Amino acid sequence: MPATESDASSSSSRIQESARFESSSTKFEEAALESSTKSQRGSRGLSFSKIGVQSIWMKAIPKNFHSPRQIASEIRRLRGHSKSSIHERHRDFDTMRIVSPHRDMCRDLESEERKIAEEQVLKLSVEDPFIYLLFQECSREIQSKYHPSHDARFEILDEAVKNIHLKWSKLIADYSFRKNGYELDPEIMQSRCEALKETFRIENHPYIAVEYLPHVMALKFQYDEDLELLRQLWDHFLDCVEERGNLKVWIKNLDLCFRNIIVSRKPVDDFASPAQLARIAVYLVAHPKKVPFTLTTLFALPELNLRGPKDSSIYDATFSYLTPMGQWDLAKVSIYALSFIRSVRRSSNDEDFDLASYIQNFEMDMPLQQTIFGPQTRTWVKLYEVVDDAIATCRDACGIVNNGTLQDSVHRDMVELVGSSLRLITTLGDRENWSIIVREHFFLSQSVDIDCYHKREMLLEFREKTSYIEVLNDRERTQTQHQVTSGICRLTTIPQFRNVPYLRRYRMNGKLYITQEALPESLLQVINPWNRHNTFESLTVDIMHLDINVLTYLQINSGTTTPIFDCTGHYPILAGYEAFTGEPLYIAFVRREIFDGSSPWYFTTVKDGAPSVTYTDEVGEDHVTNVFFVLVLRHDPTDLPMSHSNEREGAMDPTGPVSWIEFWPHKRDESYGNETLRGDSLLTMFFEESRLRVVEERRVLDIIDGFS
């Protein structure tokens, strides 16, 4: 593994060190130029790949060295590689010649396995620039012994090859894309990055760049600009793998690159994201023995941990997926695994392609067997499919569609997953098969208990099997799941309610207005002293605390199978009642896409059977739309824990555990003490001051009217 560097202690020391970088880089250029000039004295400059590496290695080597790897290790020992980092060797290579190995060791090293010798020559050349120059000198000496008629066997060592080494060496020496390691010039930095991208072209000897890449991925860059350019360089390399993955050169050091990304603590989202791994998934599957670390680290088998003593409860299992980057939750693991599987399926041009079957038939005793993709872990993959679909509802803010009916593919995965778990639970004894029973109940809790819609479909699917229905309706399992902080209930909450987990209800002149933090536009009319038809006394304000674990929302869209809002089969949150008809009104909202990329929510109310809603924007204009969302309970109220169902004193218009509490003009402080309710005191002060001001202004107006 490449050694890592500590950060500079001060800016002055970094500047001094950067000056040394510039000096060393210049020396490397001069040495390379000198090497090039010397090569012109012979007939042609030749590389060791064509002049026969056997002639470079091992004529004067001690007899106890028998392989290229042993000889290369001895060279590293003599050069003191264990006591220096690759950054130091590229930065200070000229000053380290004093500890260089015997020149004959490089010149006469030979081997029966030419390919291995070539690999060691390239590795040493990348790891130590002085060794690279020394190999050049050795190649010229050997070249001079050959007759020109043998030139067809040789590869010309041209300026392009030396330039490739130089570009990468400067990056490692400078520890930055910045000129000389410290000069911030975005154009120069970008040009250096583009020049390095060019070294991956097939005609530019990409095997050299591929050998340097793992060392660069191990560098711990200090500046965000460097990290961004490295991400660009890495993405370009992945493009090369994606386009020409059949070339072995791309796969050669891929595993080491991912290892160094993780060890150097680079952002996984930028360097090993699900999308990046999906791009090269088919090649990782084709060469599993070349990438064991990548496969077994990013796609490892999950574990289940018991939260309490073994025989306390069969429901006390929690998901565990510990990686070198920390603990991953079920959502993240699902995205990684499914992005990979779907990419391989697309590449196969077969919608029915099954990776687990492929591994079972063709990849025995391979690293893939130790991953989540193996045939023994099919149930986990089915769970991932169900979880990913549920999370997408929150991530994409699309809501529950089709009245809660699952997509066909998700329904099939649910039936296979849940059916398997129910069979094992109802046929095996708890005590003798403890671990199996715990696992199967975990699968049910993370799928059936996502919401009442997933549960409803499974109850309908297995309605003729009484024993299955009893397990599905197990309230202890459902309620225990609500207490798991890393479980599916916490992973599928409404993101918009995390920062502002409450709603306010304004009653003015018989009408209801629902908002979060903003004040309704109609409130301005109430506090306007010139509007004598509205009195401030008609205003009341209530607050509803939103428990994000028990709420979700339905999507109503005229262009889908749910063109109108129908309460049947749902638990919509009650906003109140219409003043004149007494009809119930439910909380709805509209999401609008704004030109700046934001998508604000506008809350309103909706009646049962309504095909559209009316909402008011920021400037007080009313709009009608037939695409909207209705806030509903995720679960049947009877499935919620008792802590969610306790009635609060003063609760109004409840929907299961959700209810309204008076805020103004009479605030029930004892009814709630939620610290997340923002601006309570300021809002109360605003209302009180506004009320007093309106009263005073109208009193003055009445006096003025008396004199007119």
N, C-alpha and C positions, 0 to 999 in steps of 0.2 A: 504494500500500500504506500502511496506517496506520502511523505511526511508533510505535516502542516506547519504554518508559521504563526507566531504570536503577533498581535498588533503592535504598531510603533507606539512608543511611550509618549511622544509629543510631536507636534507638527514640525519642529525644527529638525528632529532626528529623521522624520520621514523625508524632508527635503534633502538632507545630507545623503540618506540612503539612495534616494532617487537619482542624485548626481552620480553615485557609484554605478547605478543601473545604466545610465547613459554612457559612462566610460566603458563599462564592460561590454555593452551592446556594440559600441564602436569597435572595440577590440575584436569582437567576434566577426564583424563585417570585414575588418582588415585581414584577419586570419583566413576567412573564407576567400577573400580576394587573392591573398597570397597563394592559397592552395590552388585556386583556379589558374593563376599565372604559371605556377609550377607545372600544372597538368598540361599546359600548352607546349612544354618542352618535349614531351613525347609525341607520338603520332596523334593520340586522342586521349581525352580524359575518360577513364573507365570506372564503373562502379563494381562493387564486390559481387553483385548479383549475377554477373555474366563472366567474370574472369575466373570463376571457380573459387568458391569460398574455402575450399580445401587448402588452397595455396596461401590464404591469409592466416589460417589458424595453425598453430601447434607444431611448428618445426622444432622450436627450442623450448617446448613446454615440459615441465617435470613429468615424469612417466606416470605418476599417480593420477594425472588428469586424463580421463578417457572420453569425455563427452563435451560438446559445445556448452551445455549448461554449466558443467563444472568449471570450465575455463572462464565463462562469463562471470560466474560467481567469484572466482579468484580475482578477476579484474576489478569487480566492484569492491572487494575487500581491500585491495591495494590502493584503490582510489578513495577509500574511506567513505563509501556511500552510506554506511550505517550511521555515520556521525554527521551527515549533512543532508539537507533537503534538496530536491531537484531545483527549487527556486535558487538556492545558494549556489549550486553548481553552474547554473546558467548565468547567474549574476556575476559570479567571481571566478569563472572558469580559468581565466588567464593567470590568476594568482595561485591556482591550485596545481599547476604543472609540477611543482616540486614533489608532489606525492603521486605522480602518475606511475602506472605500471611499466614494466620493462617493455620497450618498443617491440622487441622480437615476439612477445606474446601475442600482440595484435597482428603482426606481419605474417607470422608463420603458423598461426592457429589453423588446424585442419580437422576435418571430421568426415566420417563415413556417411553421415546423414546431412546432406547439403541443406535441405529445407530448414532443419532445426538450427543449423549454423547461421543461415540467413536471418532467421527470426532473432537470434541472439545479437547479431551485428546491428540490426535495426533498433532493438531495444536499448542496447548500450549507447548507440548514437543519439537516441532521444533522451536518455537519462543523463548523459554527460557530454556536453558539446566538445570538450577537449578530446574525448575518445573518438568522437565523430571526425575531427580533424586528423587525428592520428591514423584512423582507418583510411582516410583519403591518401595520406602519404604512403601507407603500406600498399594501397592499390596501385599507385603510380609505379612503385618499385617492381611490383609483380607484372604490371603492364609492360614494362620495358623488356621483360624476358620473353615476351611473345612476339612471334613474327607477324607482320601486318596482315598476312593472308588469313590469320585466325581471327581477324576483327569481327567477322560475322557472329562469333560467339559472344561478343561483348555488347554491353549497353553503355552508351555514351553518358558520362557523368557531366551533365550540362549545368548551366547556370540556374535553370528552373528548379532542379532538385535542391541545390544549395539555398536558393531563395525560400523554398518551402521550409527548410530547417530553420532558416534565419527568422522568418515571420513568427513561427511558433516559439522559437527560443526567446525572442524579444518579449512576447506576451508573458512567458513564464518568468523571465528576468525582471521585467517591470512590475509584475504582479498586478497589472492593470492594462486596460486599453488606452489609458492616457499616455500621451507622448512623454517618454522618459519616466513614466510612473506617476507624475504629479501635475502635468500641465493639462488643464481642463479645456479642451477644444472639441466640441461635439462633432464637427466635421471630420477632424483627424481621427477621432475615436471610431466613428462610423466607418470611415474608409479602411481602418485597420481590420475591423470586423468583416467587411466585404472582401478584403484581400484574403482573409483566412477561409471564408466560405469557398473561394475559388480553388483552394487547395484540395477540396473534396471532389473536384471534377475528375472523371475517369482518366482523361488525358494528362492529368497533373499528378500522377502517382499517389492516389488517395490513401494507399497503405501507410504513407508517412504521416499524414494528418490523423489517421485513425489511431496510430501509435501514440501521438501526442495528446489526443483528446482526453483520455482518462486522467492524465496528470493535471490538465487544465481544470477538469471538473472537480478535482480535489482542492483547488486553491480556494481560500476563504477571502473573497474580495471584500474590501472595506467600503466601497462606494456603490450606491444604488445604480448609477450609470453603467458601471462595469457589469453588474449582475444582469441588467437588462440586455446589454450587448451579448453577454454569454448565453442568455436565453435565446436570442436570435440565432446565434451560432449553433446552439444545440438543436433548435427547431429545424435549421437548415440540414443538419446531419440526419435528423429523423426523416426529413423529406427524401434524402438520398436513399435511406433504408427502404422507405415506402415505395419509391420508384423502381429501385433495382435491388430488391431484397434477396434475389437469387445469387448475388455476388457475395462470396464468403467474407470479403474484406470488411463489409459493414457489420457483420455479426461478431467478428473477432473479439473486439474489446467492449461490446455493448454491455455485458454483465458488469464489467469493472467500472464502466461509466456510471451505471445506476448505483453501484455500491458506494462510489466516491461522492455522488450527489447526496446520498443519505448520510454518510459519515461526516461530510463537511457541513451538514445541516442547511443545505440550500432549500428554498421553499418548494415543497413537493408539488404544490399547485402550479408552479411555473416550470418544473423540470421533470416531474413524473406524474402528471395529471392523468385522469382516466382517458381523456381525449388523446393525449400523446401516446399512451400505451396502446390504445385501440388502433392507432394508425399503423403500428408495427406488429399487431397481435398475431397475424398469420405467420410472420417470420419467427416469432418467439415459439409458436407451436411447432413450426417446422424444424427448429434447432434447439430443442429443450435442453440438451446436454451442454450447450454453449452458454445458457443463461439460467443456471440453477438458482443463483441468489435472487435475481429479479422475480422469478416465478414463485419461489417459496417464501419470499418476504412480502410482496405486494398482493399475493393471492393465496395466502396461507389458510389453513383450516381454522375456523373460529373455535372458541371454547365457551363452556358454560360454567359459571361460578355460582355456588350456593351462598345466599346472603346470610343464612343462619345455620344452626346445627342440622345434621343430616336428616334427622327424623322430625324436624319442626314442621315442615310443610313441603309438599311436592311442587309448590308454586314459587318457591324462593330462588329461582334461577335467574341470573343476569348474564347478558351477552358480554363476552370479553374477546378483544382482538388487539393484542399488544404487539406493536411494531417498533422498530428502532426510532420511528418518528413520534412515538407516543401511542396512547390508546385511541383506537378508531371506534366510532359508533356504528350501529347497524346500517344507518343511511349511507355513510361514506363507503363502507365495505360493499354494499349493494351496487353502488354506482360504478366502482372500479371493476367488479366482477362482471356485471352485465354489459358494460361498454366493451369489454374484452370479448365476451361471448358473441355479442351481436356483430362485432367487426369480423370475427372469424366466419360467422354464418354468411355475412354478405360476401365475403371473399370467395366462399365456396360456391356461390350462385345457386344455392339449394336452401330454400326456406325451411326445409325439414332437417337440415344438417344438425346433428347432435354431437357436441364436442365430447361429452362424457362417453358416448359409444365409440367415438374415434379413439379416444385414449385407451379404452378397454380393449379394443381390437388391435391397435397398432403401436401403442406406446407403453408396453409393459416395462416395469422397473425404470421408468424415466422420472425426471423431476416433476412432470405434470401429474404423476400419481400422488404426489405429496401436496397438491394444491386443491383448491375448492372445486376445480373442474373435473376431478376424478369421478369414476362411476359410483363410488361409495358415498358421495356427498350430494347426490342429485336432489335430495330433500332440501338442503340448504339453498341450492340455486332456485328452487321453486319459491322458497320463502323470500329470497332476494327479489324475485320478479313481483311478488305481491307488495312487498314493502316499497319498492321503487315506484310502483304505480301510485301508491297512497301518498308518498312524499312528493311526487310530481304535482299532485293536486294543490299542495301548499306552495311548492317551489315556483310553479308557473302561475299561481293565483287563478286557476281556472275553475276551482270549486267542484262540488259534486255535480256531475253531469248525468243526463239520462235518468233523472229521478233516482239516482243511486244505483242503477243497474251497472254491474261491472262489464268491462269489455270481454269479449269472448275468450281471448288469450289469457287474461287474468283470471277469469272464471275457471278455465281448465286447470291452470296452475293451482288455484285454490282447492279445487276438488281433489286433485292428486295429493297435495300437501295435507289437507285436513283429513281426507279419507284414510290415508296411511296412519296418521296420528291416532285417529279414532279407533281404528282396528287394533292397534297395539295397546292403547289404554284400556279398552274393553275386554281384551283377551289375556293380558299379562297381569300378574299380581304385583302389588306395589312394592312389597318388601324385597322379594327375590330379584326384581328387575328395576330397582330404584332409579338408577341413572337413566335408563331408557324412558321410564314414565316421566321423570322430570324434564327430559329433553322434549318429549312429545307435548307435554302441557305448555312448555315454552313456545313451541311452534304454534299452538293454538292461540296463545295469548298475544303473539305478534302478528296474527293474521285475522282470526275470527273477531278478536276484540279491538280491532282498529276502530270500528264504528258500528252503528246499528245496521248499516247497509251491507257490510261484509257478513255480519252475523245472519242477517235475514236471508241472504242467498244460500248460506250453508244449511240453515234450518229448512229451507224449501228443498234443497238438494237431497238431504238425508231424512226427510220427514217421515218415512216409513220405518225407520229404525229407532225404536224407543230408546235403546241404550245410548245411541249416538246423540239423540236430542238431549238426554239428561246431561251428558258431558258438555255439549255446546252451551247449555243454559247454566253452567256452573258459575254462580255469582261470586263465589270466593276467588276463583281464578281471575275473573274480570276485575274485581275490586282490588285485588293484590297488584294487578298490572298497573293500576293508576298510581301506585306508590313508587314505581320503579323510575328513577330519574333519567335513566338512559334507554328506556323502553320506547316502543312505537308510539305510545300516546304523547310523549313529550317531543318526539321527532316530527310529528305531523300536526303541529299547532299552527295557528294563523300568524304569520310573521308581523303583520301590521298591528296586531294587538299586544305585542311584547313590550313596546315602548309606551303605549297609551292604552292600558288595559281597562278602559271604562268608557261608558257612553253617558251623555247628558240628555235629558228629556225636558224640553221647554213647552209649557202649556200657555198659550196666549190666545185669548178671545175664542176659545173653543177648538183651537187647532193644536196639533202636535208637531214639534220640530225635534229631530234627532241629530246630535252632533257629537264629536269627540272633544277636542280642545277649543275649537272655534265657536264663536257666538253666531247664532242664526241671523241672517240679514234682516228678518222681520223684527228683531228686537230693537232695531234703530227707530222703527216707527213707534214703538211703545214708549221709548224715552224721549221722543220728540215733543217738546212743549207745545208746539203749534197744532199737534194732532189731538184734539180734545175728545175724539170718539174712542180713544184707547186709554185706559187707565192702567197705571203701573200695578194696581192691586190685582189685575187679572193674570199677572205673571206668576207661575210657580215653576220650580226647577227640581228635578229628581236626578239621581245618579244610579247607574247600574254598573257594578263591578263585573268585569268579564274574566271568567276563569278560562284561560286559553286551552286548558286540557279537556274541556267539556263542550266546546263550540266548534262548529264548522259552518259552511255556507253552500247553498244550492245555487247553481247557475240556471237562470231562466233565459231562454233565447228563442225568438220566434222562428229562427231558421233551423232548429233542432227538434228532437222528439219531445222536448218540454217547452212548448210555446207559451204556456200559461202557468201561473203559480197555483198548485193544488196542494192543500194541506195534508191530504191523505198519505199516510205512511211516514210523515215527518213530524218533528217537534219544533215548529217555528217559534222564535222568541217574540213574546207579546210586547208591543210598544204601548198599547192602550186601547181605547175604544173611541169610535167616531162620536162626536158630541150629539148629533141629531138622530142617527139611526141606531147607535149602540153596537154597530158591527165591530168585530175585533180588527185591529190594525197590527201588522207585524213589521219588525225591523228589516229594512232592505237597504241596499246601497248600490251605487253606480260607480264604476271605475272608468275614468276617461284618460286616454293617452294624450299627453301634452307634447308640444313640439320640442321642448327641452329634454325629453326622455322620461320625465316623471309621469306618474299615474295616480293622481289624487283620488280619494274616495269621497263620495257625496252621499250622506245618509238621508234616508227618507222612510216612508211607510208604504205598505202594500196590503191590499185585501185578498182574501182567498178567492181564487178564480180570475185574478187580474192578469191581463196580457202585457201590461206596461206599467211604468211608474213615472211620477213627476218629481223632479228634484230641482233644487235651487243652487246656482253656482256662486262663486265668490263675489260677483258684482250684483247679485240679487235677481238675476234673470232665471226664469223657469224654463225647464226643458223636459220633453217627454221622450222616453226611450223604451224599446221592447227587449233590451238586453240588460239584465240586472241580476243581482244576487240577493238571496234571502238568508238571514242568519238563523241557524237551527242548532239544536242539541245534537251532539255526536252520538249519544247513547240513549237508550231507553232510560228514563229517570230511575226505574227500579234496579238498574244494573250499576248505578253509581254508589260509591261508598257513602256511609252514613254522614260523614263530615261534609259531604256536598249537599246533603238533603235536609239538613237541619233548618227549620224555619227561623228567620230572623224577626225580631220584634220590629214591627212597623213596615214589614215587607209589603210591597204593593204589586199587583199584576204579575204574579210569579209564573215562570215557565220552568217547572222542575226546580233545580237549585238556583236558578237565575231570577232575580227580582229587582224592582226599583225601590230606592230609599229616598225619603224626603231630604232635600238639600236647602231649599229657600222658598218661602221666607222662614220655615221652621226646619232647622237641621237637627237630625237625630244622631248626635255624636256617639251615643252608646250603641248604635246599630252597626257601625262599622268603624274600623280604625286603620284602614288600608293606607300604608305609607306611599303607595304608588299613585294615589290620587293627587295630581299636581294642581297647584294654584288654588286650593280650596279657600284659603283665607283671603287671597287677593280677589277672587271672584265674589266672595261674600261682601267684601268691602266695596267692590265696584257696584254691586246691586244696591247696597244700602245708600251709598253716596248718590247714585243715580235716582233712587226713589226720593230722597230728600231734595235733590235739585229739581226734579220734576214738580214736586209738591210746591216748592218755593216759587218756581218760575210761573206755574199756573196761578198761584195766589197773586203774583204781581200782575199777570195778565188780566185777572178778574178785577183788580183795582183799577187798571187802566181802562178796562171796558166800562167801569162805573162812571168815569169822567167823560166818556165819549157820548 
